[in-house]
Amino acid sequence: PLARGGSCSPSDSMIIYALVARGTCVLAEHTATAGNFALVTRRILERLPQEEGRASYSYDTSHSFHCVIRAGLAFLCMADSRTEQAAAHAFLDAVQSRWSAAYAEKGLTALAYAMNSQFAAVLKELMESFSSAAGSSAGGAAASSSDQADAANVSRVEGELEEVRQVMVENIEKVLARGEKIELLVDKTEHLTHQAFQFRRTTTRVKRGMYCKSLKLNLFLCTLLLLVIGVAVFGACGWSFSCGSHHPPSPSPSPSPSPSP
């Protein structure tokens, strides 16, 4: 289980943490309270989809994460359970608007925390503004619940909430479990790749050994054949190689008789 960030009292900001990132590269961030929830957001960034859209993740009974992905950048915030999805996504829309006005497409090539020194102050301003507005709205609704104007506001908020209910809410533990399964598959793939490489080396070594054996056998058979042919030739012709050349000796001329005296 992951460690949680600090808990929020009713007077704390409803938007606790916000960041702008490209993939897992954080460009700017700001937090309104202490805690190690920044580590959790890093793991969430690794599992976010690449396509544009909105998503909300329930962390526990006290906190949720909300994300808007646009133009290759992720705008993510952590809010307490009192924050409605509509308010959280409205906050992220405001962050995205301010970011586009200030940096346009620079975030697609910027280094990590390149805009943090300037945009962290913007995140802080928006977090305080939205948290204050949400708190004032909640207090006014509780104090004047019988007023028709407040009822209209409540109806409007409920309508917005109904629209964002189409956003898929996933549990963070399921997301992390899916990530662990992917990592396991990667390890198995690497292991199979290593086995395939070893098998290829073994196959090459066996092929070379078989080729050498075949060559030696062919040389032995050729030598044996030449030896048999040589023995046959020596047996038939002898060492002088004069096969079929034996002729009877020609008669020598007889001596002529000498004349008598």
ABEGO torsion letter per residue (X at the ends): XBBBBBBBBAABBABABBBBBBEABBABBBBABBEAAAAAAAAAAAABBABBEBBBBBABAABBBBBBBBGGBBBBBBBBAABBAAAAAAAAAAAAAAAAAAAEAAAAABBBGAAAAAAAAAAAAAAAAAAAAAAAAAAAAAABAABAAAAAAAAAAAAAAAAAAABBBBBAAAAAAAAAAAAAAAAAAAAAAAAAAAAAAAAAAAAAAAAAAAAAAAAAAAAAAAAAAAAAAAAAAEAAGABGABBBBBBBBBBBBBBBX
